Amino acid sequence: MATAVEVRDLKAWFGKTEALHGINMAVEENHATAVIGPSGCGKSTFIRCLNRMHETNPVARAEGDVKVGDMDIYSM
């Protein structure tokens, strides 16, 4: 099957605090995926990075590759 979403070495910071430490995952087309874990583990930060809401915070930044289909959402 084709990959719908691919995340490689995604890291995210709030100021000097690293919230995500090198996330890697792939979601195949036509498959549902859940993001689960305890409070404070980075679930919301991860989702915010996928939909680029993380960058609305002036002290936040993200690094890594996120592809939706063939498009790298963080490329210029």
C-alpha positions as a printed Julia matrix, in Angstrom:
76×3 Matrix{Float64}:
  0.0    0.0    0.0
  0.98   3.61  -0.51
  1.96   5.82   2.41
 -0.44   8.68   3.14
  1.56  10.37   5.92
  5.25   9.87   6.64
  7.09  11.48   9.56
 10.89  11.31   9.82
 12.98  12.55  12.74
 10.38  15.11  13.86
 11.59  17.2   16.79
  9.75  20.1   18.39
 10.72  22.72  20.95
  9.0   25.3   23.1
 11.81  27.75  23.74
 14.75  25.63  24.94
 12.59  22.67  26.01
 12.54  19.81  23.52
  9.0   18.38  23.53
  9.35  15.8   20.73
 12.5   13.73  20.34
 12.84  12.35  16.8
  9.42  10.91  15.97
  9.31   8.46  13.03
  6.13   6.88  11.69
  4.22   6.07   8.54
  0.46   5.83   8.02
 -0.73   3.83   5.04
 -3.53   5.09   2.81
 -7.06   4.19   3.93
 -5.95   3.32   7.48
 -6.94   4.99  10.73
 -4.23   5.74  13.28
 -4.64   6.74  16.92
 -2.18   8.79  18.93
 -2.38   7.6   22.53
 -0.29   8.03  25.67
 -0.23   9.54  29.14
 -0.76  13.2   29.91
  2.21  15.36  28.96
  3.89  12.9   26.58
  3.58  15.11  23.46
  0.42  13.88  21.73
 -1.02  17.35  21.18
  2.36  18.79  20.19
  2.75  16.02  17.61
 -0.71  16.71  16.12
  0.0   20.47  16.15
  3.19  19.8   14.15
  1.26  17.72  11.6
 -1.22  20.52  10.94
  1.43  23.29  11.33
 -0.3   24.93  14.28
  2.87  24.49  16.35
  4.47  27.39  14.49
  1.71  29.8   15.6
  3.49  29.96  18.98
  6.35  32.49  18.65
  8.73  30.48  20.9
  7.98  27.12  19.26
  9.84  25.46  16.41
  9.96  22.09  14.7
 12.53  20.18  12.65
 12.23  17.05  10.56
 10.29  15.83   7.55
  6.53  15.45   7.36
  5.1   14.26   4.07
  1.43  14.08   3.2
  1.31  12.09   0.0
  4.23  13.44  -2.03
  4.2   16.9   -0.42
  6.65  17.84   2.32
  4.51  20.17   4.44
  7.56  21.98   5.87
  9.33  22.61   2.57
  9.44  26.12   1.18
